[in-house]
Amino acid sequence: MADNNAPVRVLVWDEAPSHAPKSLYPKSLNGAIADGLNEDGAGKIVAATANLDDPSQGITDGALANTDVLIWWGHARHGQVSDETAQKVVKAVHAGMGFIALHSAHYSKTFRGVLNCTGHLKGGWREAENPADTEEIRVCAPKHPICQGVSDFTLPAEEMYGAPFDVPPALVVLFQSYFPLGGEYFPSFAVTVGEGIDPKFTSGPGGGKGQGTGAGRVFYFRPGHETYPTYFDANVRRVIHNGVLWCAHRS
């Protein structure tokens, strides 16, 4: 891992989605996200891109060894990610690499492996048109570093996800998405995993003693359907920027 005086090294991975409009994302989603990080985090963050069609599916031991935070976006090609690739990511995150899962990455082998969960959307999902769903995002933990400089905001068009979300209990729910078209809610959250957590811990002896903090920091951020310009939104860019710094143990 990099020292705290060096820029945070970020690898932004996507599945090279052919269904993402090139008119909207000419450099794919990973390119839009990486550009935002390199612009907004100049001097603090250096972001590169990789995708499923790259050699070794864009994930090698060498790449992970030189990555402080991995950002993952996937949707229609989860099954094409090999178990070997997914396990490399799981091992790295549990050992301390930061991990940000975006939107439909909830069903990726990496997210499900890192959190040991199904990632099911038990409240359903909806891709509405005429009218489209709007996503009202409420800041739930304003003192958390990922929420710094972010106020409640609305995305004018997004895909709906509905809670319950089949994931482990969050360390903190950072944002709550609300979809007024159908009245659904959905969380964005942070958690830690891996080395440092006592798996046998129950409620403890009191005095504030807890199960411990995992070496790997994980942030799941809900918005990001590929047919909407979500990753160009200033608030979304700020949240991902903040998420990178937190997942890299810089905030």
Secondary structure, DSSP 8 states (H G I E B T S, - for coil): ---TTS-EEEEEEE---TTS-TTT-TTHHHHHHHHHHHHHTTTTEEEEEEETTSGGGG--HHHHHT-SEEEEE-SS-GGGS-HHHHHHHHHHHHHT-EEEEEGGGGGSHHHHHHHTS---BTT-EE---SS---EEEEES-TTSGGGTT---EEESS--EE-S-B-S---SEEEEEEEETTTTEEEEEEEEEESTT--TT--S-SSTT--S---SEEEEEE----TTS-GGG-HHHHHHHHHHHHHHTT--
